[in-house]
Amino acid sequence: MEREGSIRIPAGCAIAGIISREGKRFSGDAIRRSMSMMHERSNGLGGGFAGYGIYPEYKDAYALHVFYDNIEAREACEKYLDSRFDIVNLSKIPVKKIRAITGEPLIWRYFVHPLPTRLADSQLDENEFTRRCVFRVNTSIEGAYVFSSGKNMGVFKAVGYPEDVAEFYQIGDYEGCCWTAHGRYPTNTPGWWGGAHPFSLLDMTVVHNGEISSYDANRRFIEMYGYTCTLKTDTEVITYILDYLVRKIGLDFTEASNVIAAPFWSTIASKDEREKQRLTYLRNMFASLLITGPFSILVGFNGGLMMLNDRLKLRSMVMGEKDDFVYFASEEAAIRAVEPAVENLYAPRGGEAVIVLTKGGASHAD
């Protein structure tokens, strides 16, 4: 098999998403079929899925998915978690051993609530408390990496092709109201389990096709606000930027899109006065969070899904609808693989955010 270094595929990543506007839960097998159609856009160095609404029995608990290098790392992490959370359930994440997926770490899942005394002493809300604990594990406990940490959602990823990753985690056995997926061609980082997409923090997940050139400027800014970019990859910093803008600052997703894919000044000048002032403020206030370079991203969150291209639309993305469902993919064929009778096919323009909410969802943090 040809690996990174022997072949380069400039636009090789594949991304896809499916969401039910009514919040109906459906099997993850649908997103697997979509990704299988784009097999040639990957090279086996990373694949993954994010599902929302998959843990209704623990919907109020944070679901922590953790990779461990060894038992010692698991014991150290569990000791730390037990000192800060009420662990209501813990287990290995069920997997199916297959020949195509090798070298897997220990993969565990914890459903937790912050301990009331710890939370009160921290003087933080529970999301920020949990975020800081996740970062503490990922930066201080060697051999442990929390790769998913939201409520009623989960990330499943590995080194492999997406359809093999789906079989390994038995994605078809899960039901969710929104799914995103990624097949990775690494550009600047090696293929490893933690570095596969989706990247996640709390309930925010990002899958990304492209390569941003503003990584260092973006990273320097975001690390001033308590984030640590441990993976040295552009998608990780996009995830933290969105968490900062939406959850911490309080922007809605439309406003956040106007920061990371800010309209050109000539476009802003053509707007009416009120819109011109709003866009000028966002571009000046968060200038270091403008993302440059080619990208198409799908951003999942509890309540909806956002699709966004870079301002020049240097990466492909198409969407379509059928009844209650909205489909996104790097290629139209990947949508038709799931819904042959798809309607209203549309390729969003560069910098045009498309936000789809589930019933009762909101385009901003609670």
ZIPECOR-V734761 format. One record per residue. N is the residue number from 0. RES is the residue in one letter. BURIAL is + if it has 24 or more other ideal C-beta (glycine too) atoms within 12 Angstrom, else -. Layout:
# ZIPECOR-V734761
[[N/RES/BURIAL] [N/RES/BURIAL]]
This chain:
# ZIPECOR-V734761
[[0/M/-] [1/E/-] [2/R/-] [3/E/+] [4/G/-] [5/S/-] [6/I/-] [7/R/-] [8/I/+] [9/P/-] [10/A/+] [11/G/+] [12/C/+] [13/A/+] [14/I/+] [15/A/+] [16/G/+] [17/I/+] [18/I/+] [19/S/+] [20/R/+] [21/E/-] [22/G/+] [23/K/-] [24/R/+] [25/F/+] [26/S/+] [27/G/+] [28/D/+] [29/A/+] [30/I/+] [31/R/+] [32/R/+] [33/S/+] [34/M/+] [35/S/+] [36/M/+] [37/M/+] [38/H/+] [39/E/-] [40/R/+] [41/S/+] [42/N/+] [43/G/+] [44/L/+] [45/G/+] [46/G/+] [47/G/+] [48/F/+] [49/A/+] [50/G/+] [51/Y/+] [52/G/+] [53/I/+] [54/Y/+] [55/P/-] [56/E/-] [57/Y/+] [58/K/+] [59/D/-] [60/A/+] [61/Y/+] [62/A/+] [63/L/+] [64/H/+] [65/V/+] [66/F/+] [67/Y/+] [68/D/-] [69/N/-] [70/I/-] [71/E/-] [72/A/+] [73/R/+] [74/E/-] [75/A/-] [76/C/+] [77/E/+] [78/K/-] [79/Y/+] [80/L/+] [81/D/-] [82/S/-] [83/R/+] [84/F/+] [85/D/-] [86/I/+] [87/V/+] [88/N/-] [89/L/+] [90/S/-] [91/K/-] [92/I/+] [93/P/-] [94/V/+] [95/K/-] [96/K/-] [97/I/-] [98/R/-] [99/A/-] [100/I/+] [101/T/-] [102/G/-] [103/E/+] [104/P/+] [105/L/+] [106/I/+] [107/W/+] [108/R/+] [109/Y/+] [110/F/+] [111/V/+] [112/H/+] [113/P/+] [114/L/-] [115/P/-] [116/T/-] [117/R/+] [118/L/-] [119/A/-] [120/D/-] [121/S/-] [122/Q/-] [123/L/-] [124/D/-] [125/E/+] [126/N/+] [127/E/+] [128/F/+] [129/T/+] [130/R/+] [131/R/+] [132/C/+] [133/V/+] [134/F/+] [135/R/+] [136/V/+] [137/N/+] [138/T/-] [139/S/-] [140/I/+] [141/E/-] [142/G/-] [143/A/+] [144/Y/+] [145/V/+] [146/F/+] [147/S/+] [148/S/+] [149/G/+] [150/K/+] [151/N/+] [152/M/+] [153/G/+] [154/V/+] [155/F/+] [156/K/+] [157/A/+] [158/V/+] [159/G/+] [160/Y/+] [161/P/+] [162/E/+] [163/D/+] [164/V/+] [165/A/+] [166/E/+] [167/F/+] [168/Y/+] [169/Q/+] [170/I/+] [171/G/+] [172/D/-] [173/Y/+] [174/E/+] [175/G/+] [176/C/+] [177/C/+] [178/W/+] [179/T/+] [180/A/+] [181/H/+] [182/G/+] [183/R/+] [184/Y/+] [185/P/+] [186/T/+] [187/N/-] [188/T/+] [189/P/-] [190/G/+] [191/W/+] [192/W/+] [193/G/+] [194/G/+] [195/A/+] [196/H/+] [197/P/+] [198/F/+] [199/S/+] [200/L/+] [201/L/+] [202/D/+] [203/M/+] [204/T/+] [205/V/+] [206/V/+] [207/H/+] [208/N/+] [209/G/+] [210/E/+] [211/I/+] [212/S/-] [213/S/+] [214/Y/+] [215/D/-] [216/A/-] [217/N/+] [218/R/+] [219/R/-] [220/F/+] [221/I/+] [222/E/-] [223/M/-] [224/Y/+] [225/G/-] [226/Y/+] [227/T/+] [228/C/+] [229/T/+] [230/L/+] [231/K/-] [232/T/+] [233/D/+] [234/T/+] [235/E/+] [236/V/+] [237/I/+] [238/T/+] [239/Y/+] [240/I/+] [241/L/+] [242/D/+] [243/Y/+] [244/L/+] [245/V/+] [246/R/+] [247/K/+] [248/I/-] [249/G/-] [250/L/+] [251/D/+] [252/F/+] [253/T/+] [254/E/+] [255/A/+] [256/S/+] [257/N/+] [258/V/+] [259/I/+] [260/A/+] [261/A/+] [262/P/+] [263/F/-] [264/W/-] [265/S/-] [266/T/-] [267/I/+] [268/A/-] [269/S/-] [270/K/-] [271/D/-] [272/E/-] [273/R/-] [274/E/-] [275/K/-] [276/Q/-] [277/R/-] [278/L/+] [279/T/-] [280/Y/-] [281/L/+] [282/R/+] [283/N/-] [284/M/-] [285/F/+] [286/A/-] [287/S/+] [288/L/+] [289/L/+] [290/I/+] [291/T/+] [292/G/+] [293/P/+] [294/F/+] [295/S/+] [296/I/+] [297/L/+] [298/V/+] [299/G/+] [300/F/+] [301/N/+] [302/G/+] [303/G/+] [304/L/+] [305/M/+] [306/M/+] [307/L/+] [308/N/+] [309/D/+] [310/R/+] [311/L/-] [312/K/-] [313/L/+] [314/R/+] [315/S/+] [316/M/+] [317/V/+] [318/M/+] [319/G/+] [320/E/+] [321/K/-] [322/D/-] [323/D/-] [324/F/+] [325/V/+] [326/Y/+] [327/F/+] [328/A/+] [329/S/+] [330/E/+] [331/E/+] [332/A/+] [333/A/+] [334/I/+] [335/R/-] [336/A/+] [337/V/+] [338/E/+] [339/P/-] [340/A/-] [341/V/+] [342/E/-] [343/N/-] [344/L/-] [345/Y/-] [346/A/+] [347/P/+] [348/R/-] [349/G/+] [350/G/+] [351/E/+] [352/A/+] [353/V/+] [354/I/+] [355/V/+] [356/L/+] [357/T/+] [358/K/-] [359/G/-] [360/G/+] [361/A/-] [362/S/+] [363/H/+] [364/A/+] [365/D/-]]
